[in-house]
Amino acid sequence: MIRPMLLCVVLCILFSCAKEDAELTFQGLNTEFEGELAWVKTFGGSGNESAQSIIKTTDGGFAVLGYTGSIDGDIASKFEEENDYWFLKFDANGMLQWNKTYGGSMDDIGQSLVQTSDGGYALTGYAMSSDGDASNNEGFHDNWILKLDAQGSLEWESSYGFSGHDHSYDILEASQGGYFFTGFLDITSARADGNTEKGNSLTSHGVGEFWGTKIDENGSIQWRGYFGGTNNDRAHSVVQSDDGGFVMAGFTESDDYDISSTNGSYEFWVVKVDSFGNLIWEHSFGGDGIEVAYDIAKTADDGFVVVGNTFSDNGDILINHGESDMWMIKIDAEGNLIWEQTYGGTKFDLAKAVVQSVDGGFYITGNTKSDDKDSSFNYGENDIWVVKTNSFGALVWEKSFGGSGLDFAYDILENEDGSVMVVGETASTDFNSLTTKGNTDLVLLKIK
């Protein structure tokens, strides 16, 4: 039998060895600088615009989803100065082919999209409208799902929620058919509406909960479940596992009910459910500060990487460079921590999205206010930040982009030629000599 103290020593040695292996592997890499900006474009009107998600499309181009509050500039056929979902379709060279808005007279925020097997698209986000393109709203924000054809024409839409604020942040087309989307449920309002039961095996609790919903190809609910504790818990991203289950990542402020153990107030929380919504496993990661996870990606070895930010320098975090750092963790198929890496300087740095590259490493994007340590330059305020790592998470190169205003990145993808596309928003008037169109513009970058 291994004594508890001896077990702790063994685990520390193994974790240190993993970090040393990552450093040795990094020393053998060609670290010649990459990350040159090929081009940057902005789109928008006189109001506020933002891009939240970008995907490759089967015709070789790509599509972007975000939101717009403008009725002029690049925005066509919109008459209300409230936020609408904004969908933009580009060809392979980054030329805008068409763009369309979807929404009503209230606040409608597009968050994520997926191209569907029939060549169309499924969009998710959260919406307050019950007019225009939206047929129903149960109160404040509801999860709002739209199904489009290949040309962006609306085939069907449906809202899911109760009388509180219910947000959806990510969607995928499920391997078993239909769609799965995730976000958070305002369980206090749902309980007030008389909807307190989750099923035979799940408890009723909480303030805000991880919320996962499985619908068929026509938008009918097949099942939904919420997961969390007595405080605030929110899922920001989801991937499907090889066995047909769903793995959601976000944060938890709780330390009870579905959460088995925590180190601090807010932590990364990763939850796996099976294809019917039954909880398979859950793990929290962090220190005694605040950690929030924003994205999860499946890796080639059937594990996962999760990114976000951390304020801690203890617990699962070995190094903190100052204030908030980008934080990436690698976990195996059962959710066990394999390694972790932080990136940043002495100011506020945060990761919003991650993808595994063809060479086995990772591209991460988010924002940085730092100009020291891992962040080599800052244009002023928040800059868009792109980080390239090797397969162990060791830093290979990094580059910031922006102007003297606020610039944020929210999603990233890798092209077949090895370049990457980044989307977000900019409020800078001096971003690569671009002319701003309004308060904030949707920004699209191609990086070699």
C-alpha positions as CSV (number, residue, x, y, z in Angstrom):
1,M,0.0,0.0,0.0
2,I,1.4,3.4,-1.0
3,R,1.4,5.9,1.9
4,P,-0.3,9.3,1.2
5,M,2.9,11.3,1.6
6,L,4.9,8.9,-0.7
7,L,2.1,9.2,-3.3
8,C,2.3,13.0,-3.3
9,V,6.1,12.8,-3.8
10,V,5.7,10.4,-6.7
11,L,3.1,12.6,-8.4
12,C,5.2,15.7,-8.0
13,I,8.2,13.9,-9.5
14,L,6.1,12.7,-12.5
15,F,4.6,16.1,-13.1
16,S,8.0,17.7,-12.9
17,C,9.4,15.2,-15.4
18,A,6.5,16.0,-17.8
19,K,7.4,19.7,-17.6
20,E,11.1,18.9,-18.2
21,D,10.2,16.7,-21.2
22,A,8.2,19.6,-22.7
23,E,11.2,22.0,-22.2
24,L,13.7,19.5,-23.8
25,T,11.4,18.9,-26.7
26,F,11.0,22.7,-27.2
27,Q,14.8,23.1,-27.2
28,G,15.0,20.8,-30.2
29,L,12.5,22.8,-32.3
30,N,13.2,25.3,-35.0
31,T,12.1,28.5,-33.3
32,E,12.7,30.8,-36.2
33,F,10.0,33.6,-35.9
34,E,6.7,33.0,-37.6
35,G,3.4,34.9,-37.3
36,E,3.7,37.5,-40.0
37,L,0.5,39.3,-40.8
38,A,-0.7,38.5,-44.4
39,W,-3.7,40.9,-44.2
40,V,-6.3,42.3,-41.9
41,K,-9.8,43.4,-42.8
42,T,-12.6,45.1,-40.9
43,F,-16.4,45.0,-41.4
44,G,-19.2,46.9,-39.8
45,G,-21.3,50.0,-39.7
46,S,-21.5,53.0,-37.4
47,G,-22.5,50.9,-34.3
48,N,-20.9,48.0,-32.6
49,E,-19.8,44.7,-34.3
50,S,-18.0,41.6,-33.1
51,A,-17.0,38.2,-34.6
52,Q,-17.3,35.3,-32.2
53,S,-16.7,32.2,-34.3
54,I,-15.1,31.1,-37.6
55,I,-15.3,27.8,-39.4
56,K,-14.0,26.3,-42.6
57,T,-16.6,25.6,-45.3
58,T,-16.8,22.7,-47.7
59,D,-16.3,25.0,-50.7
60,G,-12.9,26.0,-49.5
61,G,-13.9,29.3,-48.0
62,F,-15.0,30.1,-44.5
63,A,-17.9,31.5,-42.5
64,V,-18.0,33.9,-39.5
65,L,-20.7,34.4,-36.9
66,G,-21.0,37.4,-34.6
67,Y,-23.4,40.2,-34.0
68,T,-24.1,43.7,-35.2
69,G,-26.0,46.7,-33.8
70,S,-25.6,48.8,-37.0
71,I,-28.1,49.5,-39.8
72,D,-25.5,50.9,-42.3
73,G,-22.1,50.3,-43.7
74,D,-21.5,46.6,-44.6
75,I,-24.8,45.5,-42.9
76,A,-27.6,45.0,-45.4
77,S,-31.4,44.7,-44.8
78,K,-31.3,45.6,-41.1
79,F,-33.6,48.3,-39.7
80,E,-33.4,48.1,-35.9
81,E,-30.4,49.5,-34.0
82,E,-30.3,46.5,-31.6
83,N,-27.9,43.6,-31.8
84,D,-28.7,40.9,-34.4
85,Y,-26.9,37.7,-35.2
86,W,-24.5,38.5,-38.1
87,F,-23.4,35.8,-40.6
88,L,-20.6,36.5,-43.1
89,K,-19.6,34.1,-45.9
90,F,-16.1,34.4,-47.4
91,D,-14.3,32.7,-50.3
92,A,-10.9,31.1,-49.9
93,N,-9.1,34.4,-50.5
94,G,-11.0,36.3,-47.8
95,M,-13.3,38.1,-50.1
96,L,-16.8,38.7,-48.7
97,Q,-19.4,36.8,-50.8
98,W,-22.5,37.7,-48.8
99,N,-23.6,38.6,-45.3
100,K,-27.0,38.4,-43.5
101,T,-28.5,39.3,-40.2
102,Y,-31.1,37.4,-38.1
103,G,-33.1,38.8,-35.2
104,G,-35.8,41.0,-34.0
105,S,-36.3,44.2,-32.1
106,M,-34.4,43.2,-29.0
107,D,-30.9,42.1,-28.1
108,D,-29.8,39.0,-30.1
109,I,-26.1,37.8,-29.8
110,G,-24.6,35.2,-32.2
111,Q,-21.9,33.0,-30.6
112,S,-21.1,29.9,-32.6
113,L,-21.8,28.1,-35.8
114,V,-21.3,24.8,-37.5
115,Q,-21.6,23.7,-41.2
116,T,-24.1,20.9,-41.4
117,S,-23.9,17.7,-43.4
118,D,-26.5,19.0,-45.9
119,G,-24.3,22.0,-46.7
120,G,-26.2,24.5,-44.6
121,Y,-25.4,25.9,-41.2
122,A,-26.6,25.8,-37.6
123,L,-26.2,28.9,-35.4
124,T,-26.4,29.4,-31.7
125,G,-26.3,32.3,-29.3
126,Y,-28.7,34.0,-27.0
127,A,-31.6,36.3,-27.9
128,M,-34.3,38.4,-26.3
129,S,-36.5,38.9,-29.4
130,S,-39.9,37.4,-30.0
131,D,-40.5,39.2,-33.3
132,G,-38.8,39.5,-36.7
133,D,-37.0,36.2,-37.2
134,A,-37.7,35.0,-33.7
135,S,-41.1,33.3,-33.0
136,N,-40.8,33.0,-29.2
137,N,-39.1,34.2,-26.0
138,E,-39.6,33.0,-22.5
139,G,-38.0,36.0,-20.8
140,F,-34.7,37.9,-20.9
141,H,-32.2,35.9,-23.0
142,D,-33.1,32.5,-24.4
143,N,-30.9,30.0,-26.2
144,W,-31.7,30.6,-29.8
145,I,-30.9,28.1,-32.6
146,L,-31.2,28.9,-36.3
147,K,-30.9,26.4,-39.2
148,L,-29.9,27.9,-42.5
149,D,-29.5,26.5,-46.0
150,A,-26.2,26.9,-47.9
151,Q,-27.2,30.4,-49.1
152,G,-28.1,31.6,-45.6
153,S,-31.9,31.4,-45.9
154,L,-33.6,30.6,-42.7
155,E,-35.1,27.1,-42.7
156,W,-36.2,27.0,-39.0
157,E,-35.5,28.6,-35.7
158,S,-36.3,27.8,-32.1
159,S,-35.7,29.3,-28.7
160,Y,-35.0,27.3,-25.5
161,G,-35.2,28.8,-22.1
162,F,-37.2,30.0,-19.1
163,S,-37.9,33.4,-17.6
164,G,-34.3,34.2,-16.6
165,H,-31.0,34.7,-18.6
166,D,-30.2,31.5,-20.4
167,H,-27.2,31.7,-22.7
168,S,-25.9,29.3,-25.4
169,Y,-22.2,29.6,-26.4
170,D,-21.3,26.6,-28.6
171,I,-22.9,24.1,-30.9
172,L,-22.0,21.0,-32.9
173,E,-23.6,18.6,-35.2
174,A,-23.8,15.3,-33.4
175,S,-22.5,12.1,-34.8
176,Q,-25.8,10.4,-34.0
177,G,-27.7,13.1,-35.9
178,G,-29.2,16.4,-34.8
179,Y,-27.3,19.0,-32.8
180,F,-25.9,19.6,-29.3
181,F,-25.5,23.0,-27.8
182,T,-24.3,24.2,-24.4
183,G,-24.2,27.3,-22.2
184,F,-25.8,28.1,-18.9
185,L,-29.2,27.9,-17.4
186,D,-30.6,30.4,-14.9
187,I,-31.9,27.7,-12.7
188,T,-33.4,30.1,-10.1
189,S,-35.8,31.4,-12.8
190,A,-36.4,27.9,-14.2
191,R,-37.3,26.7,-10.8
192,A,-39.7,29.6,-10.4
193,D,-41.3,28.6,-13.7
194,G,-42.0,25.2,-12.2
195,N,-39.3,23.3,-14.1
196,T,-37.2,21.8,-11.3
197,E,-36.7,18.2,-12.4
198,K,-33.7,17.0,-14.4
199,G,-34.4,13.3,-14.6
200,N,-33.9,10.3,-12.4
201,S,-30.2,10.6,-11.7
202,L,-29.6,14.4,-11.6
203,T,-30.2,16.7,-8.7
204,S,-31.9,20.1,-8.6
205,H,-29.7,22.9,-7.3
206,G,-27.7,26.0,-8.1
207,V,-27.8,29.6,-9.4
208,G,-26.3,29.2,-12.9
209,E,-25.7,25.7,-14.3
210,F,-23.8,24.1,-17.1
211,W,-26.7,23.4,-19.6
212,G,-26.5,20.9,-22.4
213,T,-29.4,20.3,-24.9
214,K,-29.7,17.6,-27.6
215,I,-32.1,18.4,-30.4
216,D,-33.0,16.5,-33.6
217,E,-32.5,17.8,-37.1
218,N,-35.8,19.8,-36.9
219,G,-35.1,21.4,-33.5
220,S,-37.2,19.2,-31.3
221,I,-35.7,18.5,-27.9
222,Q,-34.5,15.0,-27.4
223,W,-33.0,15.6,-23.9
224,R,-31.4,18.3,-21.9
225,G,-29.6,18.3,-18.6
226,Y,-27.9,20.8,-16.2
227,F,-24.9,20.2,-14.0
228,G,-23.3,22.2,-11.2
229,G,-23.5,23.2,-7.6
230,T,-25.1,25.9,-5.4
231,N,-23.1,28.8,-7.0
232,N,-22.4,30.0,-10.5
233,D,-21.4,27.5,-13.1
234,R,-21.2,28.1,-16.9
235,A,-20.2,26.0,-19.9
236,H,-18.5,27.9,-22.7
237,S,-17.5,25.2,-25.2
238,V,-18.2,21.6,-26.2
239,V,-16.7,18.8,-28.3
240,Q,-17.9,15.3,-29.0
241,S,-15.9,12.3,-27.8
242,D,-15.3,9.2,-29.9
243,D,-17.9,7.2,-28.0
244,G,-20.7,9.7,-28.9
245,G,-20.7,11.6,-25.6
246,F,-20.2,15.3,-25.1
247,V,-17.4,17.0,-23.2
248,M,-18.2,20.5,-22.0
249,A,-15.7,23.1,-20.5
250,G,-16.3,26.3,-18.6
251,F,-16.0,27.3,-15.0
252,T,-17.4,26.5,-11.6
253,E,-17.8,28.6,-8.5
254,S,-19.3,25.7,-6.6
255,D,-17.8,23.0,-4.4
256,D,-20.8,20.7,-3.9
257,Y,-23.4,18.6,-5.7
258,D,-21.9,17.6,-9.1
259,I,-18.5,19.2,-8.3
260,S,-16.3,16.7,-6.4
261,S,-13.3,18.9,-5.5
262,T,-12.0,22.4,-6.0
263,N,-8.9,24.5,-5.0
264,G,-10.4,28.0,-5.1
265,S,-13.3,30.3,-5.9
266,Y,-13.5,29.9,-9.7
267,E,-12.0,27.0,-11.5
268,F,-11.9,25.3,-14.9
269,W,-14.6,22.7,-14.9
270,V,-14.8,19.9,-17.5
271,V,-17.8,17.6,-17.6
272,K,-18.4,14.6,-19.8
273,V,-21.9,13.2,-20.4
274,D,-22.9,10.2,-22.5
275,S,-25.0,10.4,-25.6
276,F,-28.1,10.4,-23.5
277,G,-27.0,13.1,-21.1
278,N,-25.9,11.0,-18.1
279,L,-22.9,12.4,-16.2
280,I,-19.8,10.2,-16.8
281,W,-17.1,12.2,-15.1
282,E,-16.2,15.7,-14.1
283,H,-12.9,17.4,-13.0
284,S,-12.0,20.9,-11.8
285,F,-8.6,22.5,-12.2
286,G,-7.1,25.6,-10.7
287,G,-5.5,27.3,-7.7
288,D,-6.7,29.5,-5.0
289,G,-7.4,32.4,-7.4
290,I,-9.8,32.7,-10.3
291,E,-9.7,30.4,-13.4
292,V,-12.2,30.6,-16.3
293,A,-12.1,28.2,-19.3
294,Y,-13.4,29.4,-22.6
295,D,-12.6,26.7,-25.2
296,I,-11.9,23.0,-25.5
297,A,-10.4,21.1,-28.4
298,K,-10.1,17.4,-29.0
299,T,-6.6,16.2,-29.6
300,A,-5.2,13.5,-31.9
301,D,-4.5,11.2,-29.0
302,D,-8.2,11.2,-27.9
303,G,-7.5,13.6,-25.1
304,F,-8.5,17.3,-24.8
305,V,-6.9,20.7,-24.3
306,V,-8.7,23.5,-22.5
307,V,-7.8,27.1,-22.5
308,G,-8.8,30.2,-20.6
309,N,-7.1,32.4,-17.9
310,T,-5.7,32.0,-14.4
311,F,-4.9,34.4,-11.5
312,S,-3.3,31.6,-9.4
313,D,0.3,30.6,-8.8
314,N,-0.5,27.4,-6.8
315,G,-2.6,24.3,-7.0
316,D,-2.5,23.0,-10.6
317,I,-0.6,26.2,-11.8
318,L,3.2,26.0,-11.5
319,I,4.0,29.5,-12.8
320,N,2.1,32.8,-13.0
321,H,3.7,35.7,-14.8
322,G,1.6,38.4,-13.2
323,E,-2.1,39.3,-12.9
324,S,-4.0,37.1,-15.3
325,D,-2.2,34.6,-17.6
326,M,-3.4,32.5,-20.6
327,W,-3.7,29.0,-19.2
328,M,-3.8,25.7,-21.2
329,I,-4.2,22.3,-19.7
330,K,-4.0,18.9,-21.4
331,I,-6.2,16.1,-20.1
332,D,-6.6,12.5,-21.1
333,A,-9.8,10.8,-22.3
334,E,-10.9,10.3,-18.6
335,G,-10.3,14.0,-17.7
336,N,-7.0,13.4,-15.8
337,L,-4.5,16.3,-15.9
338,I,-1.4,15.4,-18.1
339,W,0.3,18.9,-18.2
340,E,-0.4,22.6,-17.9
341,Q,1.2,25.7,-19.3
342,T,0.8,29.4,-18.7
343,Y,1.6,32.3,-21.1
344,G,1.7,36.0,-20.4
345,G,3.4,39.0,-18.9
346,T,2.9,41.1,-15.8
347,K,-0.5,42.5,-17.0
348,F,-3.8,40.9,-18.1
349,D,-3.6,38.1,-20.6
350,L,-6.4,35.7,-21.6
351,A,-7.1,32.8,-24.0
352,K,-10.4,32.5,-25.9
353,A,-9.8,29.7,-28.4
354,V,-7.5,26.9,-29.2
355,V,-7.0,24.5,-32.2
356,Q,-4.5,21.6,-32.7
357,S,-2.2,22.3,-35.6
358,V,-1.2,19.8,-38.3
359,D,2.3,19.5,-36.7
360,G,0.7,18.3,-33.4
361,G,1.2,21.7,-31.6
362,F,-1.5,24.2,-30.8
363,Y,-2.6,27.7,-31.9
364,I,-4.1,29.8,-29.1
365,T,-5.7,33.2,-29.5
366,G,-7.1,35.7,-27.1
367,N,-5.8,39.1,-25.8
368,T,-2.8,40.6,-24.0
369,K,-2.1,43.9,-22.2
370,S,1.5,42.9,-21.5
371,D,4.7,43.8,-23.2
372,D,7.2,41.7,-21.2
373,K,8.0,38.1,-20.4
374,D,6.1,35.9,-23.0
375,S,4.4,38.9,-24.6
376,S,7.0,40.8,-26.7
377,F,5.1,43.9,-27.7
378,N,1.9,45.8,-27.0
379,Y,0.3,48.5,-29.2
380,G,-1.8,49.9,-26.3
381,E,-4.6,48.6,-24.1
382,N,-5.7,45.1,-25.1
383,D,-4.1,43.6,-28.2
384,I,-5.1,40.5,-30.2
385,W,-2.6,37.8,-29.2
386,V,-1.7,34.6,-31.1
387,V,0.4,32.0,-29.5
388,K,2.0,28.9,-31.2
389,T,3.1,26.0,-29.0
390,N,4.5,22.6,-29.5
391,S,2.7,19.4,-28.6
392,F,3.6,19.7,-24.9
393,G,2.4,23.3,-24.8
394,A,5.9,24.9,-24.8
395,L,5.9,28.3,-26.5
396,V,7.3,28.3,-30.0
397,W,6.3,31.9,-31.1
398,E,3.8,34.6,-30.2
399,K,2.7,37.8,-31.9
400,S,0.3,40.6,-30.9
401,F,-1.8,42.7,-33.3
402,G,-3.8,45.8,-32.8
403,G,-3.8,49.5,-32.2
404,S,-4.0,52.0,-29.3
405,G,-7.6,51.0,-28.5
406,L,-9.3,47.8,-27.4
407,D,-8.7,44.8,-29.6
408,F,-10.0,41.3,-28.8
409,A,-9.8,37.9,-30.6
410,Y,-12.4,35.2,-30.0
411,D,-11.7,32.4,-32.4
412,I,-9.0,30.8,-34.6
413,L,-8.6,28.2,-37.3
414,E,-5.7,26.7,-39.3
415,N,-5.8,26.7,-43.1
416,E,-4.5,23.9,-45.3
417,D,-1.4,26.0,-46.2
418,G,-0.4,26.4,-42.6
419,S,-1.7,29.9,-42.2
420,V,-4.3,30.8,-39.5
421,M,-7.4,32.9,-39.5
422,V,-8.3,34.9,-36.4
423,V,-11.6,36.8,-35.8
424,G,-12.7,39.3,-33.1
425,E,-13.4,42.9,-32.7
426,T,-11.4,46.2,-32.8
427,A,-12.0,49.7,-31.4
428,S,-8.6,51.0,-32.6
429,T,-8.4,53.8,-35.1
430,D,-4.8,53.0,-35.9
431,F,-4.9,49.2,-36.5
432,N,-2.6,48.7,-39.5
433,S,-3.9,52.0,-41.1
434,L,-7.4,50.6,-41.4
435,T,-10.3,53.1,-41.4
436,T,-12.7,52.3,-38.6
437,K,-16.4,52.2,-39.6
438,G,-18.0,52.7,-36.1
439,N,-17.5,52.1,-32.4
440,T,-16.2,48.6,-32.7
441,D,-15.7,46.7,-36.0
442,L,-15.6,43.0,-36.8
443,V,-11.9,42.2,-37.5
444,L,-10.5,39.3,-39.6
445,L,-6.8,38.5,-39.8
446,K,-4.8,36.1,-41.9
447,I,-1.4,35.2,-40.3
448,K,1.3,33.3,-42.2
